[in-house]
Amino acid sequence: MSPLVTCRSHAMNDPIPDFDEACAARAARYLDTLTKPPGSLGRLEALAVSLAGITGEDFPTVTPPGVVVFAADHGVAAEGVSAFPPSVTAQMVANFVTGGAAINVFARRLGARLEVVDVGVAGELPPAGIVHDKVRRATGNLRREDAMSRDEAEAAIAVGRRATERALAADCRCLIVGEMGIANTTASSAMLAVLSGVPVADLVGEGTGVTQAALVHKRDVIEAALVARAADPDAPLDVLAKLGGLEIAAMVGAYLEAAAKRMPALVDGFIATVAALVACRLEPRVRSCLIFGHRSREPGHAHALAALSADPLLDLDLCLGEGSGAALAFPLLEAATAMLAEMATFEGAGVNDGGTGRHHDPV
């Protein structure tokens, strides 16, 4: 067992500040002074207001973004719930290091800082290009045993907090969190079933592309795990420890730390949203700091989003993970902050607003 399991409880870290309602209100008023009909830029305006409230800045900045990809293996992969063998986790981490994955491509386009963190990969990894912060080598097989102990879950949360701290120290102004771990849709579906009360059959999809027969088997494995583990839906840390993943726990920690430091966090797909749900159940004020990047085609994602009353920015039929969908949504955050900072006001541009502050399109 790693010495990391002696970490502080998540509740002993910095308190999470309230959403800055006054700053958000000032941003909303200011938007109505810009050379456009009030509300004409729709959700982009709401996004600018949200970013002001999250950061506590009248003119928030989200560049440069920091991308953190947490990687870990899952013992439940031994049950044959994925189309890929567990060895692919380590192989994909090596691909991240050499810059060949989708998230590498998208991060380069954004000028983002990209960090890959090993929280619990079972296979051998390159020594360089990775933050080695392993809690243990893979979780336990949740059908046969708890995925991890509570101390290990806390240790993995601390890994995520440290990753956010490094992004902040590197002057990143927005966090994009991704993951890699074969069988992590199984763990996420099991967690979501407990936290939401939604039947497993409504949550479980093909993941990385399993056959129909394998899909039925995957559901059976999750159902058996739910009975065997008997996780408490009112105790999110219990759910995380018994059914979750090390990389999922690290994502929880990353969201918690981002909220504590007023750093907007852009949430990716299904697995990232389940991690966000756990973070919000642990600390409800985290919710106001989260922006949801996209809607995955994984069926459980809609239920996870509903549990958080979240309306994502994009719907591109993605199901990759890695933080890829959130990275694709990031330019909308840039546009929202640029609009707020750079558009002219009616007064400054010498444009007549009719004296009402509600300028209309010319007829």
Helices and strands as residue ranges (DSSP letters): G 3-6, G 10-12, H 21-31, H 42-55, E 65-72, G 75-79, H 87-98, H 102-110, E 113-120, E 131-132, H 150-169, E 174-180, H 184-196, H 200-203, H 212-229, H 236-243, H 246-260, E 265-267, H 270-282, G 284-289, E 290-292, H 299-307, H 324-342, H 346-349
